[in-house]
């Protein structure tokens, strides 16, 4: 997990998105404990209150659950919810991008550019994870 201090996204939002992505991809599985707030804050070099805020939001969204005295755990069904949120966010980004150029390009040209960009991304950024599965970075 990395924080981009130059990002327009607040740090707590970056933490939320990265944890949701980790849950969606199976890095964190239902029932598994997340890093403690203090440990994650130290690792990311951020204020512990920032991590607390991110964890509270994830809990409100139903992705994680706090267990008194133990920490934060991934909820059952969180993987599906996290994947759905990722797809929704991606769809919104596509809608925004397409709307910004819709008057300048025909639908076919937009589809062609998208396919070219997707192909280029696949060729350049597919790595293997520790368990040998492909991971797009």
Helices and strands as residue ranges (DSSP letters): H 11-24, H 37-44, H 48-60, E 64-67, E 71-74, H 78-101, H 107-125, E 126-128, E 134-136
